[in-house]
Amino acid sequence: MAIIVQKFGGTSVADAQKIVRAATRALHAHQQGNQVVVVASARGKQTDQLIADALEVNPNPPRREMDQLISTGEQQTVSLMAMALDAMGQKAISFTGAQIRMVTDDAHTRARIQSIDAARIQQWLDEGYIAIVAGFQGVDERGNVTTLGRGGSDTSAVALAAALNARVCEIYTDVDGIYTTDPRKFPKAVKMEHISYDEMLELASLGAGVMHGRSIEFGKKYDVPIHVRSSMNDNPGTLITHEVAQMEGILVSGATMQKELAKISLVGVDNKPGNAARVFAHLAQARVIVNDIIQTEVSTEKANLSFTIAKGDLTDAKKALDGIRKEVGCESLFVRDDIAEISVVGVGMRSHYGVAGKLFEALAQAKVNIDSITTSEIRISCIVDIGHGDKALTSVCEVFELDKPADQRTY
Amino acid sequence: MAIIVQKFGGTSVADAQKIVRAATRALHAHQQGNQVVVVASARGKQTDQLIADALEVNPNPPRREMDQLISTGEQQTVSLMAMALDAMGQKAISFTGAQIRMVTDDAHTRARIQSIDAARIQQWLDEGYIAIVAGFQGVDERGNVTTLGRGGSDTSAVALAAALNARVCEIYTDVDGIYTTDPRKFPKAVKMEHISYDEMLELASLGAGVMHGRSIEFGKKYDVPIHVRSSMNDNPGTLITHEVAQMEGILVSGATMQKELAKISLVGVDNKPGNAARVFAHLAQARVIVNDIIQTEVSTEKANLSFTIAKGDLTDAKKALDGIRKEVGCESLFVRDDIAEISVVGVGMRSHYGVAGKLFEALAQAKVNIDSITTSEIRISCIVDIGHGDKALTSVCEVFELDKPADQRTY
């Protein structure tokens, strides 16, 4: 019998009515002959409320106690959902992370899953139960409650699907699936039927939300098909899987725009081994996450080193760099916080030429000047003036026909 | 180093300010050189809210899931209290029932404690931590969360005190201690300094609240001194211990009045072995709890069987009795729901005569007629007309001088 894991986020279980709706969906999957495991998040704004409660008694609460506190949110949801299923005449049992031995390391508030006692759940499934598991939480070797950090419930769901060898992990959310680009920026964007883990990872790292990178990495590692779909209807959403042959024909799957970036350029750094490492170690120490890096030699002695960071990290980054500038011989620091980064992602780039050319053409058509360019194997990004961002994205989407399903594009 | 267990009920931890106050009290006890274990209930009306949430999705929720749900209330309190202590610079760690292996049977919503892993807590105490334990909850052998039913947090606290061989278990509540009688009925009532487990058990069974019978039984069994005191001030409260010599001189420790009773009389029951057992088995099946029973032979063939029950159980009881009346040959059923039961309790009754006479004298003085009388080793109860209840209690309190501390009474 096939196992399906269904994950419901906080907005999909925010009140009694929504919990009943999610439970009904699980029941249908069960009635269709599947074994069903539900993973649920805390209801609506419950976690925020608990964090506020904590800050009232301690502005800097110990992480272990924070996990002990906020893990109650999911525990409440799963017991309520088991009750809802019971009211429908369906056998159901809820589990906390501790109860299914979702063992993690002891890095409270950002723990990583090490193992899951799948046998325990399997036993209940075999007895005809729907199992409801608290997402986002685990337990360390000594029995302390841990939580998995941002996107944690998705990670719980995909990890459970992997441990149970599930046919699919369904992620129910408040959008219909993954779109070719943000429909708020390009209203003609269409939902993708299918996308590869690698593309989804790139999109996630470019801030194209919906799912957090870690859960996708898990899916990729353990080969779990992930189906991102709406909790409000029965439409198929977007299926995330390993790359399949037909994907190779798709040059560009999606496009993104990020505006909350800043670009820092260190001009005239001494071109010596280890200097770049020194700069980035310094930034890491200041907990600044660095995105794309560009280094160019400007002479035999000097190089320019540029990179992008989140705009919110700018003050920290500048402070950190002040401490290292002299050491690496940097002549001047140049900061831009008026930029947008336009990216296109597609596995087809691996085997096809011309994508970069087409992208630059799109930007030229829109009369947008390019500040800098970075690429990965399946991504090309351009930095442009923030004021040109919207028209640049629109032009790129039109040139790559992101308003059409992948199989109807003409290029 | 002496161990003190401090238990704080829901009203004593209802908000951030009260949690901080309770934490401060624990800190003081720690600073005075004690090892401190705190047992806490869910905040204020939290449990009621969770029960309401449950009933919204299932009018008859499965008990296992109910326990899974409502146990989150105490988990939230204990983590918040650990955070509050951390903010004061005091090392503190919170535990759920599962985390300290508070193992119970699997009778969900009314489980009984079987064992506690005291060594785990002792280890943290020895490292200078204050341990905060979620009251009311445990875990069965298979890892399911259980709850202990009414008064459960008190039972957790006393059981922990027993397991840790604590010097005292302090029960912090919203009253100053145990009074000679309900001050709302007899304003001159005084706080008792000292009372025996047996007396407290009688008072608890007579509805004189403050503490639930089970926790007192635990205290008696494992010889844990229980100190009931106010969470609002530092006044000494009432100490509940084993009987000590000086208590023998106290003929009457306290008096109670219960008005929420009904009395049922089965008139003319066949006087055969097993008939009374049949009646009470039938009532037990209908989940009706029977208090005092009086049986009197009225002839060689017939007996009258009377007993009191909670008024709220009257409909269930009458229904149950309708099914058994014929079988036991009962001639008629006589019900009174207009009664009050006045009781006096005192270990001194064991070795002193005259208490009953003095009680009847008090009622006669107040011109109160007695419907029936029952006694235990340390208690005498009279049923009177409900309209005479208040003046009967007042007269009894005055005759036994319950407005004076025990050592100042003149009888």
Interface residues (C-beta under 8 A of the other chain):
Chain A: A16 I19 V20 A23 L50 D53 A54 E56 V57 N58 P59 N60 P61 P62 R64 E65 M66 Q68 L69 S71 T72 Q75 Q76 V78 S79 L80 M81 A82 M83 A84 D86 A87 I93 S94 T96 A98 Q99 G143 N144 V145
Chain B: A16 I19 V20 A23 L50 D53 A54 E56 V57 N58 P59 N60 P61 P62 R64 E65 M66 Q68 L69 S71 T72 Q75 Q76 V78 S79 L80 M81 A82 M83 A84 D86 A87 I93 S94 T96 A98 Q99 G143 N144 V145
